[in-house]
């Protein structure tokens, strides 16, 4: 749409179903490239991606014509099919239902990119559960502790 300008930066976080560690280290770069292509195909801009064995962080320059719900649903469905077609796991691969999405200002771009790219280092000090809990508190997102803990079982 002509004369429409936006500046939307979103970090998405989602996990492998049942929090199983099913993303093989040797295949994560290929998965990064595939998901980055899915993001580009939706006319969004991938700023950073990091796949841990049990979860993914994406940082995206987002367009207001996109639906957040449809965007992440399509990414998860298509990347799920990709991983299963590659047969990287002995069991069927699937993403957990739900996701976290957090918005940032332009001034935070570099720090968020560095945070995502340094996931290996972060998770030597803190579990994903602790990290996700901190995101919810930092962004003042109301959540039910009971449901959060079910998410991590």
C-alpha positions as CSV (number, residue, x, y, z in Angstrom):
1,X,0.0,0.0,0.0
2,X,1.5,3.3,-1.1
3,X,2.3,5.9,1.6
4,X,2.2,3.3,4.4
5,X,5.2,3.3,6.6
6,X,5.9,1.1,9.6
7,X,8.6,0.0,12.0
8,X,7.6,-3.2,13.7
9,X,10.2,-5.5,15.3
10,X,9.0,-8.8,16.7
11,X,10.8,-11.6,18.5
12,X,9.0,-15.0,18.2
13,X,9.8,-17.9,20.6
14,X,8.4,-21.4,20.2
15,X,9.3,-24.9,21.2
16,X,9.4,-28.4,20.0
17,X,6.4,-30.4,21.0
18,X,6.7,-31.7,24.6
19,X,10.0,-29.7,24.8
20,X,11.9,-32.7,23.3
21,X,15.4,-31.9,22.0
22,X,14.8,-32.9,18.4
23,X,16.6,-30.2,16.4
24,X,20.0,-31.8,15.6
25,X,23.0,-29.5,16.0
26,X,24.3,-30.6,12.7
27,X,21.1,-29.6,10.9
28,X,20.3,-26.3,12.6
29,X,22.0,-24.1,10.0
30,X,19.9,-25.7,7.3
31,X,16.8,-25.1,9.4
32,X,17.8,-21.5,9.9
33,X,18.1,-21.0,6.1
34,X,14.8,-22.7,5.5
35,X,12.9,-20.7,8.1
36,X,14.6,-17.5,6.9
37,X,13.3,-18.3,3.4
38,X,9.8,-18.7,4.7
39,X,10.0,-15.3,6.4
40,X,11.3,-13.7,3.2
41,X,8.5,-15.3,1.2
42,X,6.1,-13.4,3.4
43,X,7.8,-10.1,2.7
44,X,9.1,-9.9,6.3
45,X,12.8,-9.4,7.1
46,X,14.7,-11.9,9.2
47,X,17.0,-10.0,11.5
48,X,18.2,-13.0,13.6
49,X,17.4,-16.7,14.1
50,X,18.7,-19.3,16.4
51,X,17.5,-22.9,16.8
52,X,18.3,-24.6,20.0
53,X,17.6,-28.4,20.2
54,X,14.2,-27.7,21.9
55,X,13.2,-24.2,20.9
56,X,13.6,-21.4,18.4
57,X,14.1,-17.6,18.6
58,X,13.2,-15.5,15.5
59,X,13.6,-11.7,15.3
60,X,11.7,-10.3,12.4
61,X,11.1,-6.9,10.8
62,X,7.3,-7.2,10.4
63,X,4.9,-5.6,8.0
64,X,1.5,-4.4,9.2
65,X,-0.3,-6.2,6.4
66,X,0.6,-9.6,7.9
67,X,-1.4,-11.4,10.6
68,X,0.9,-12.4,13.5
69,X,-1.3,-15.5,14.0
70,X,-1.2,-16.6,10.4
71,X,2.5,-15.8,10.0
72,X,3.7,-18.0,12.8
73,X,1.2,-20.7,12.1
74,X,2.4,-21.0,8.5
75,X,6.1,-20.9,9.5
76,X,5.5,-23.7,12.0
77,X,3.5,-25.9,9.7
78,X,5.9,-25.5,6.8
79,X,9.1,-25.9,8.8
80,X,7.5,-28.9,10.6
81,X,6.9,-30.5,7.2
82,X,10.5,-29.7,6.2
83,X,12.0,-31.4,9.2
84,X,9.8,-34.5,8.8
85,X,10.7,-34.7,5.1
86,X,14.4,-34.5,6.0
87,X,13.9,-37.4,8.5
88,X,16.2,-35.7,11.0
89,X,14.5,-37.5,13.9
90,X,13.5,-41.0,14.6
91,X,10.1,-39.9,15.8
92,X,7.6,-37.5,14.2
93,X,8.7,-33.9,14.6
94,X,6.2,-31.3,15.6
95,X,6.2,-27.8,17.2
96,X,4.4,-27.2,20.4
97,X,1.1,-25.3,20.1
98,X,1.4,-21.6,21.0
99,X,4.3,-19.2,21.0
100,X,5.6,-16.1,22.5
101,X,5.8,-12.8,20.6
102,X,7.5,-9.7,22.0
103,X,7.9,-6.3,20.4
104,X,10.9,-4.0,20.4
105,X,11.8,-0.5,19.4
106,X,14.4,0.3,16.8
107,X,16.9,1.2,19.5
108,X,16.9,-2.4,20.7
109,X,17.6,-4.1,17.4
110,X,21.3,-4.7,18.0
111,X,20.9,-6.0,21.6
112,X,18.1,-8.4,20.6
113,X,20.1,-9.7,17.6
114,X,23.1,-10.3,19.9
115,X,20.9,-12.0,22.5
116,X,19.4,-14.4,19.9
117,X,22.7,-15.2,18.3
118,X,24.2,-16.0,21.8
119,X,21.6,-18.5,22.8
120,X,24.1,-21.3,23.4
121,X,25.9,-19.1,25.9
122,X,22.7,-17.9,27.6
123,X,21.5,-21.5,28.2
124,X,24.6,-22.5,29.9
125,X,23.5,-20.1,32.7
126,X,19.7,-20.3,32.5
127,X,17.2,-22.8,31.4
128,X,14.7,-22.1,28.7
129,X,11.9,-22.2,31.3
130,X,13.7,-19.5,33.3
131,X,14.3,-17.4,30.2
132,X,10.6,-17.6,29.0
133,X,9.4,-16.8,32.5
134,X,11.6,-13.7,32.5
135,X,10.2,-12.6,29.1
136,X,6.7,-12.8,30.4
137,X,7.6,-10.8,33.5
138,X,9.7,-8.3,31.6
139,X,6.9,-7.5,29.1
140,X,4.3,-7.6,31.9
141,X,2.3,-10.3,30.3
142,X,-0.2,-11.9,32.6
143,X,0.0,-15.6,32.7
144,X,-1.2,-18.5,34.9
145,X,1.8,-20.3,36.5
146,X,-0.1,-23.5,36.3
147,X,-0.5,-23.3,32.5
148,X,3.1,-22.1,32.1
149,X,4.4,-25.2,33.9
150,X,2.2,-27.5,31.8
151,X,3.9,-25.9,28.7
152,X,7.2,-27.1,30.0
153,X,6.3,-30.6,30.9
